[in-house]
């Protein structure tokens, strides 16, 4: 038994944009340990109705999950006996949350190791009240620009102002994730790590394992009304089947 390990020869585009690195070990797919070959890996992604897939990787001491909505294509190496034993033990300790609780987070970091965590989900507030959403996400320059637009159009015509409010709302709703990413790049922070976890605090915990010198601010999740469940998969606990 052995695991597939991302090779340094070629890392596929799907893995690259999720910041998967050479040496990362693929442990599991949708909670089930994966110790098969590349042919079987390819088959895993053939049924598009099963997308997205939650892939579990090991990097050093860290075990983390990442959503893939496309096939993982890469060159792979095979883990050694020692690496396989360590990987199996790490997966056995790994805990999965409920499928519907997972969100994708991107971590952007600058040369001084100051990090910004971006939640890659749509927020309805962005479309209804863009200025408030921008303040919540510390997008101060876009906030200032929007307020200037509101002010100029209000002075010109109330109807023009209302049109501006609608257009800004539509644009912000559609471009909100790109706005957050672009603002990180504007702040000279670049994509460093991607993971799927239930909360921002969990991202911080993983960052500290990857690099304790990273400086990041985090906020505790706000309690929200229970969303309508969208349970599509049931993730097992590896400890239950790895005996």
N, C-alpha and C positions, 0 to 999 in steps of 0.2 A: 504494500500500500504506500502511495506517495501522493503529494499534492503538486499542482501546477504553480510554478513561480514565474512571474513576469521577467522576461529576458531583457538584457541590455541591447540586443541586436535591433529589435523593432517593437515599439509600443504603438498599438493601434490608436486611431483617432478618438474612438469612444472612450478609451482608457485615458488618453492624454488630456482630454478636456475635463476629466474628473480628477486630474492630478494623481493618477495611479503611477507608481514609480517602478523602475527596475528593481527587482528583489522582493516586491510585494508578493505574498503568497495567497492564492485563492483558497479559502477554507470551505466556503459553503455557498449555496444558492437557495434563496428562500428558506433559510434555516437548516437545510439538509447538507451534511458534509459532502463535499465533492472531491473524490479521489480517482476520477476516471481520466481518460485521455482527451486530446483535443477534438477528436471526432465526436465523442459524446458531449463535449462542451458545445460544439456547434449545434447539435441536435436540441440542446436545451433552449436555444433561442429561436427555433423554427416556428413555434406556435405563437404568433404575435398577439393572440388573445390573452396570453398570460402576462404580457408586459404591463407595468414595469416589473423587473426582477430585482430583488434585494441581494446583492452580492456582499459576502463577508471576506475581508482581507486581513492579513497580519503583516504589520510593518514594525520590525523590532519587537518591542514589548507591547505595542498597541494592536488591538483588534478593533476594526471599525467596519461599518456597513455603508454601502453606496448604492443608490438606485441606478439601474441601467434600463433605458427604454429601447435599447438597440443591442446588438450582439457584441460581446467582448471579443475583439479580434486582436491578437498579439502573437509574438513569438514567445514560447515558454521554455523554461528549464524544468527539470524534475527535482524535487526536494531530496536532500540526503536523508539517511535514516535518522540522524539526530534532529534535523529540521522537522521531519515528519512527526517525531515524538513530541517535540516542543509545540508544534502547530496543533496537534490533536489535543494536548493538554490545555492550550489556550482556548480552543473552541469549546471545550467542555465547560470552561468557566464563563463563557460568554452568555449574557442574558439578552433575550429578545423581548421587545415590547409588543403590544398589539399592533397589527399591521396599520390600522387607520391612524395611529398616533405618530407615525414617522413623518418627518419633514426633512427636506434637503436644505443644508446650510453650506454656504461657501465662506471660507476664511481668506481674507485679503491681508497681506502683511507688507510693511515697508522695510527698508534696509536697517532700520533701528529696532526691528522686531515688534513694532506697534501694530496690532491686529484689529481688524474690523470684521464682525460676523454679519453675514447677509443671509436672511431667510428667503429662500427661493419659493415663495408662495404668493398668490394674489391676495391683496388686502382690499376689500370693498371701500374702505375709508378713502383710499387714494383717488377714487373716481368721484365720490360724493363731496368730500371737502379736502381738496388737494393741499391747501396751506397747512392744515392740521397734520395731515399725513407726513408732509415734508418736515415739519418740526419734530414729529415723533421719531423720524428716521435721521434727524440731524442733517438734512439736506438744505443748508442755510442759503446757499447761492441760488438754487432753483426757487426757494421760498421767496427770496427778495425779488427775483425776476417776475414771479407770478403776481406779487403784490403791486409791483410797478405797472404791470399790464392791467390789473384790475383798476388801479387808480387813474391811469390815463384814459381808459375807455369809459370810466364812470363820469369823468369830467366832460368827455365828448358827448356821450349819449347813454342813457340808462339802458336802451335796447342793445347798444353795442357792448355794453358791460355785461349784460345777461348772455349775449352770444359768446363773449370771451370766457365767461364762467363755464358755459356748457362745453366749449371746445377744449379748454384746459382740463376739465374733468375727464373728457373722453380720452384725451392724449395721455394724461397721467395714469389713468386706469390701464391703458394698453401698454404703456412703456415703463411701468413702475419698477419692474425687476431690472431692466436695462438702465434706468436712472440710478438705482442703488449701485449697480456694478460700475457705471461710468463715474460716479462720484468717488468711489474708491480709487479708481485709476487716476482721476484728477488729483486726488490726495497722495499720489505716488505709492499706492498700495497695490500689490499684484496678487493674483490668485495663487494660493499656497496649499490649500487643503480643502477637500470636499467630503462631506459625510452626511448620512441620514440617521437622525436621532429624534427622540420625542421632544427635546427641549434645548434651549440655548445653553443652559447650564451644563448639559451633557457634552456639548461641543467644547466648552471651556475645559472640562475634565480631560477630554481627549487631547486638546492642544497642550495641556500641561505635561502629558505623558510624552508627546512628540518632542516638545521643546519647552522646558520649564522657564526659559528666559523670555518667552513671548509675553508681551504686555497686552492684555485685552480687557476691556470693560464688558460686563455682562449684566443683563437684567433678568430678574426672575419672571417666569411666565405669568401673565395676567390670567386670572380665572375668567373663563368665558362660558357662555351657555353651551350645553352639550350639542355638538354638531350632529347632523343626521349621519348615522354610521354608514360607511362605505367599505365594509369588510369584504375584501375580494380573496384574501388568502389567510390561512392560519399558519403562523410560524411556530415550529416546534422549539423546545428547549433542548439543546445538544446534550445536556447532562442526562436527559431522560433516555436517550438512545445510545449514548457512548458509555457503556458500562465496562 
